[in-house]
Amino acid sequence: MEDNNIDAQLHALHWAFFSDVMDKDFPDLFAEFVTWCDSLSKEEMDSILSDDDEDMEDSEDEPVTYTEDEIWKSLSVN
């Protein structure tokens, strides 16, 4: 269950990031992306590019849905 909470928090974080950058021009956004990619270690990049989705597809657990308030409350506690 803790993995589902982490997945939900990560999803919320991604959504917040994309919402923040949606109004930026592509050259500015691309420059930020390149800077971010350059800051990653080889291990981090390998982890991101690995095919972890297969593990999620094999899971028998029912997906857990959290409200926006629950997600932000848990983020503020951590």
ZAMARGU-4260 file (C-alpha; in steps of 0.2 Angstrom, whole numbers, plus 5000, padded with zeros to 4 digits):
<rodrens>
0) 5000/5000/5000 | 5015/5012/5004 | 5020/5010/4985 | 5003/5015/4979 | 5005/5031/4990
5) 5022/5035/4984 | 5016/5032/4966 | 5001/5044/4969 | 5013/5057/4976 | 5025/5055/4962
10) 5010/5057/4950 | 5005/5073/4959 | 5023/5080/4958 | 5024/5077/4939 | 5007/5085/4937
15) 5012/5100/4947 | 5028/5101/4936 | 5019/5100/4920 | 5006/5112/4925 | 5020/5124/4930
20) 5029/5123/4913 | 5014/5122/4901 | 5015/5141/4898 | 5033/5142/4894 | 5040/5143/4877
25) 5048/5128/4870 | 5066/5134/4869 | 5065/5139/4888 | 5057/5122/4892 | 5070/5113/4882
30) 5084/5122/4890 | 5077/5117/4907 | 5075/5099/4901 | 5093/5098/4895 | 5099/5105/4911
35) 5089/5093/4921 | 5095/5078/4910 | 5113/5084/4912 | 5111/5084/4931 | 5106/5065/4932
40) 5119/5052/4936 | 5121/5037/4924 | 5112/5026/4937 | 5097/5038/4939 | 5095/5039/4920
45) 5096/5020/4918 | 5083/5019/4932 | 5071/5031/4923 | 5074/5023/4906 | 5072/5005/4912
50) 5056/4996/4909 | 5048/4996/4926 | 5030/4996/4919 | 5030/4977/4917 | 5031/4975/4936
55) 5016/4986/4938 | 5006/4977/4925 | 5009/4960/4934 | 5002/4967/4950 | 4986/4959/4957
60) 4983/4974/4968 | 4968/4985/4965 | 4973/5003/4961 | 4971/5015/4975 | 4964/5032/4972
65) 4968/5047/4983 | 4960/5064/4983 | 4971/5080/4980 | 4969/5085/4998 | 4976/5068/5004
70) 4991/5069/4992 | 4996/5087/4997 | 4993/5083/5015 | 5005/5068/5015 | 5018/5078/5005
75) 5017/5092/5018 | 5020/5080/5032 | 5035/5073/5024
</rodrens>
